[in-house]
Amino acid sequence: MKSISTLLCVLLLALGTPAWADVSRDQAAAVAQQASGARVLSVEKAEMDGRAVWRVKVLSAQGEVRVILIDAASGRVL
């Protein structure tokens, strides 16, 4: 009974946290760089509308700072 209880707790914890492992920080940076042609300044974990996203800050050749959101599950630009 104790092992079932432990397993249930582990499953509940796993379901309650966003899945960050689908798209790595480096993959998100590469997607944002390719989509914008800009230099990546930083990459942070974030959540938007209950969805796990990577918040990638980039610097364009014109000196403009932009934020690009990358879906952490699919790797698509939002």
C-alpha positions as CSV (number, residue, x, y, z in Angstrom):
1,M,0.0,0.0,0.0
2,K,2.9,2.4,0.8
3,S,4.4,1.9,-2.7
4,I,1.1,2.7,-4.3
5,S,0.8,5.8,-2.3
6,T,4.3,6.9,-3.2
7,L,3.7,6.2,-6.9
8,L,0.5,8.2,-6.8
9,C,2.3,11.2,-5.2
10,V,5.0,11.1,-7.8
11,L,2.5,10.9,-10.6
12,L,0.5,13.9,-9.2
13,L,3.7,16.0,-8.9
14,A,4.7,15.1,-12.5
15,L,1.3,16.1,-13.9
16,G,1.2,19.4,-12.0
17,T,4.4,20.8,-13.5
18,P,4.9,22.0,-17.1
19,A,6.9,19.8,-19.4
20,W,10.0,21.7,-20.1
21,A,12.0,18.8,-21.6
22,D,10.3,18.8,-25.1
23,V,12.2,21.8,-26.4
24,S,15.5,22.7,-24.7
25,R,16.8,26.2,-24.0
26,D,19.3,25.9,-26.8
27,Q,16.7,24.7,-29.3
28,A,14.4,27.7,-28.3
29,A,17.3,30.1,-28.8
30,A,18.1,28.6,-32.2
31,V,14.5,28.8,-33.3
32,A,14.2,32.5,-32.2
33,Q,17.5,33.4,-33.9
34,Q,16.5,31.7,-37.1
35,A,13.0,33.3,-37.1
36,S,14.3,36.8,-36.4
37,G,17.9,36.9,-37.7
38,A,18.8,38.7,-34.5
39,R,21.4,38.0,-31.8
40,V,20.0,36.1,-28.7
41,L,20.5,38.0,-25.5
42,S,18.7,35.7,-23.0
43,V,16.4,32.8,-22.7
44,E,14.0,32.3,-19.7
45,K,11.3,29.8,-18.8
46,A,7.8,31.4,-18.6
47,E,4.1,30.5,-18.7
48,M,1.5,32.0,-21.0
49,D,-2.2,31.1,-20.7
50,G,-1.2,28.0,-18.8
51,R,1.2,26.9,-21.5
52,A,5.0,26.4,-20.9
53,V,7.0,28.8,-23.1
54,W,10.5,30.0,-23.6
55,R,10.9,33.8,-23.5
56,V,13.8,34.7,-25.8
57,K,15.1,38.2,-25.9
58,V,16.9,39.2,-29.1
59,L,18.8,42.2,-30.4
60,S,18.3,43.1,-34.1
61,A,21.0,44.6,-36.3
62,Q,19.2,48.0,-36.0
63,G,19.7,47.8,-32.2
64,E,16.0,46.9,-31.4
65,V,15.3,44.6,-28.5
66,R,12.5,42.1,-29.1
67,V,11.0,39.3,-27.1
68,I,10.0,36.1,-29.0
69,L,7.9,33.4,-27.3
70,I,8.6,29.8,-28.2
71,D,6.2,27.0,-27.3
72,A,8.1,24.7,-25.0
73,A,6.2,21.6,-26.3
74,S,6.3,22.1,-30.0
75,G,9.2,24.6,-30.6
76,R,6.9,26.9,-32.7
77,V,7.1,30.7,-32.5
78,L,4.0,32.1,-30.8
